[in-house]
Amino acid sequence: MATGPLSIGTAPLGGLYAPVTDADARATLEAAVAGGVTHFDTAPHYGRGLAEERLGAFLAVEDRAGALTVSTKVGRHVRPLARRAADDVFLGAPPGESVFDFTPAGVRAQLDASRARLRRDHVDVALVHDPDDHLDAAPSAFEELARQRDEGRVGAVGVGTNSAAVAHHLLDRVDLDVVLLAGRITLLETSGESVAARCAAAGISLLAAGVLQSGILAGGAGDTYDYLPAPEPVRRRVAALRTVCEGHGATLHQVAINHPRRVPGVTTTLVGVRSPAEVAAALDAFALDLPDTLWAAVDEVRARTGGDRE
């Protein structure tokens, strides 16, 4: 698959943790394209179709030449509900819930629905979404995606997972074109580096996502780590990393965004954004040429504080 070094994730445009207006979503996508971004990642799960719909409305007007690529996901059927659940994290999105469904019929229906929302007959990249706890059922989804690829309705086939172990499991068993690995190639995690090495050797594209670890590496006041409150040892590691970064004239956010491209095998760094300001911050960070002295100091802190969580 063809991507630039920086790709944009659209979960925030589905209202993840805070509502986003249609106008702000469009302005965000416009800012990304103006900055040279050519690849966008989405999923039916993100706002229960809202992120796909907003991306599709943008693409219908702004991508008539087909220069932009899109990855979306299957494996989670979006089921409408009468009212929003109390613990719903997609604010401003239609009420509903995501239900896992890896059956061939389910995958076909999900892809048809995604194509309609994206206003495209062809899906550039189709990823099986979070099969981590469903590895017995997931093979049927990969088989259906392969059929769709053979029919020309899907380009590349892959997996989107938060687990390096799951990525290794599937690399051993499935013919993958793409691996999207979230949260495992970051300043706080190294378990994904072995996945990157395998992808590099096999010519498989690797999308490093979740590079801000769901918030704690963004450099602000948030302390969410892997979508949960960060434990004290993680907060101490982040504080030490922030001190080192600032001592070398960089922010934690800038260093966190740049880190994955140091890892051989990473094809693109995927950053979720919800506003033109966040797009600008990501692009500005990615344009920096951070010195070797900073990286040496960062690596010393990472080695000293240790502690991956798979």
N, C-alpha and C positions, 0 to 999 in steps of 0.2 A: 504494500500500500504506500502511496505517496503522501507524506506529511511534511510540514516544516518542523523545525526544532521545538516550537512551542505550539501546543494545541489547547483548545478551550473546552472545558466541561460545562454542561448546561443544567446540572442538578439545581444550582441556585436560581436559575431562571424558571424552574418549576415551583419556586416558593420555599425552598429548603430553609427552614428556621425563620424566614421573614418573607412577607409578601413582596412581589415585584410586579409593577404594572406592565401592561403590554408595551407602552411607550418606552419605558426604561429597558425592557428586554430587547426591543429593537435597537435602541441606541447602543446598548452593550455589544450586540452582534455587529453593528456598523463599525464601532470603534475597533473591534477585533480584526475585521477584514481590512480596514484602513491601515492597521498596523502590520499587515502581512500574514495574519493567521489564515490558514487554508483548510484546517481540519477541526471538526466539531464533534464531540461525543455526547450522546444523549441516551435515553431509555424510556420506555413506557412508564416505568416506575417513578420517574422524576416528575412529580406533580400530577401523577396519574394521567399522563398524556399531554399535560400543559406545556412542558418543555419541548416536546416534539412538535406540537402545534405552533408554538411561537417560532421555533427554528424553521419549520416548513413555510410559514407565512413569509419569513425573511428570504428564504432561498428562492421562493417562487418569483420574487421581484429582483433580487440582487444576484442570482446565480444562473441566469439564462444560458451562459456559456458552459456551465458545468465544471467550473474551475475549482469548486469547493468540494471536499469529501466529508462524509458523515458516517459515523459509526453509531449503531443503535443495538439494542439487546433483545434477546428472547429468553423465555424460561419463567417469566413472571406475567401472569394474566391479570389485567387491571379490571377489577369488579366494582361497579358503582355501588354506593350505599346511599341511604336516604338522608343521613346526616353525618357530619364530620366527627371522627373519633376524638376523644379527649386528648389522646397522645399523638395526634397527627402532627408530623414534622413538616408537611408541605402546606404552608399557609397561603390562602388565596386560591388554592387548587380545588377542583371539584371533589366532593366527598367520595371516598371509595377506599379500596384496599387492594394490595397486591397479593396474588395467590400463585404459588409455584405450579407450573404446568410445563413439563418437558416432553409431552407426547407429540408425535408428528403432526396430528391435527391441530393441537394447541399452538405449536410453533408456526404452522402455516397461517392460522388465524391471527396470531400476534404480528407476524410480518405484514400481512395484508393491512391490518389496522395501522401499523407504523408507517407503511408506505402512504396510506391515505393522509395521515397527519403530517407527514413530511412532504407531501405533494410530489412524490417521486415514484416512478415505476420500478426503480432499481435501488437497492441498498448497497452502498459501497462496502461497508464492513458490518457483519452481523456477529455479535458476541453472545455466547450463552452466559446469562447473568447469574452470578453467585450460586454456582452448583455445589458449593462446598459441603452442604449437608445432604446432598441428593446425588452422590456420585453413582449410585446404582441406576437411577432414572435418567441421568443426563445423557448417556450415549445416544439415546433415540433422538435427542435434540440435535446433536452434532451430525447424525446421519441425515436428518431432514435438511439441515443447513447445507450439507454437501450436495444433496439433490438440487436444492435451490441454486447453488453455485453452478452446478452442471447445466441447469436450465437457463442460466444467464440472468437470474432475478436477484442474485446476491453476488458481490465481488469476492471479498476475502471473508474467511470464517475463523472465528477464534473464541476466546473465553475472557470474561471479566471476573476477576476474583480478588479477594483481600488476603489470600493465603499462598505463600510460596510453596507449601507442601502440596496444595491442590494443583497449582500450576505444574509442578514436577510430575504429579500423578497423571495429569492429562497429556503432558508432553510425551510420556512413555506409551500412551495408548491411543491418541487421537492425532489425525493429520491437521495441524493447526497452521494457519497463515499469520495469526496475530495473537498476542497475549497482552491483555490489559491487567496490570498488577497494581493494586491500590494499597498505599500505605506501607509497603515493604522495601522501598528504595528511597529512604529519607535520611535526614540527619540523625534520626533516632533509631533507624532500623537498617540491618544489613542482610537479612535473610533472603531478600529478593535478588541479591547480586549473583547468586549461583543460577537463578533462573535467567538473568540477563546473559550470562556466559553461555548457557545452552541455546538461547535464542540466537545469539551472535553466530555460534557454530553451525546452526541449522538454517540460517537465513530467514528467521522468523521475526517479524516486526514486534517490538516491545514498547508498549505505552506505559510510562511510569506515571501513575495517578496518585492522588492523595498525598502529594508531596509536602503539604502543610499539616499533615496528620490531623485533619478535620478541624484545625484552628490553632492549636497550641504553638505551631511554628510560624504563624502569620505575623507575630511580633506585637500584637495588640494585647488587650486585656483578657482575651478568651483563654480558657484552660482546658478545652475539650481535646481529648486524645482518643483517636479511634471512636469518635462519636459518644464517648463517655467522659465523665469528669476525670481529669488526669490524676493519677496517684502521686503522692509526695515525691518518690524517687524520680519520676519523670519530670515533675516541676523543677526539681533541683538540677537535673541535667540540662533542661532548657535554659534555666537561669545562667548556668555556666557557659553554655553556648552563646547566649545573648551577650554576655560580658566580653567574650573573645571577639565576636563579630564587631561589636561597637568599638573595641579597642583597636581594630584595624580599619575603622572608618566605613563599615558596612552595617546594614541592618540584618537582623535574624531572617526576616522575610526574603531579602535579596539573596542571602546565602542558601536558604532552604530551597528556593526555586532553582538556583544554579547547580545544586549538588548532584541531581540525577544524571546530568550530562557528563559528569566525570566517570560514570560507570559504563564500561564497554558493553555494548549490546543494546543500550537504551536508544530507541528510535526517536521518540518525542516525549517531552514533558507535558503532562496534561494538568491544567490548572482551572479550577472552577471559579467563575466570576459572576457577579450580579449587577455590575454597574460599569459605565465607561471609566470611572476612576480606578476600579480594580483592574480593568484591562490595561490601563496606562501604567499602573504600578507593576504589573507582571511583565509587560513589554520593557519597561525601563530597567527592571531588575535583570532581565535576560540579556540586555544589551551590555551589561557591565563585564569588564575583564578583571576579575578578582585576582589578587596577587597570590603567588605560591606561598608566601609567608602566612597569609590568612588561612589557607587550606591546611597547612602544616599544623597551625595552632588548633584549628577546628578538629582535625583528626586526632590530635593528642587528647583533647577533651573527650572525644567520642570513645577512644580506647580506654581512658582512665575511668569513665563513668559507666560504660558498658551496658548490657542488658536488653537485648531484643525481646520483643513479645511476638509470637507467631499467630 
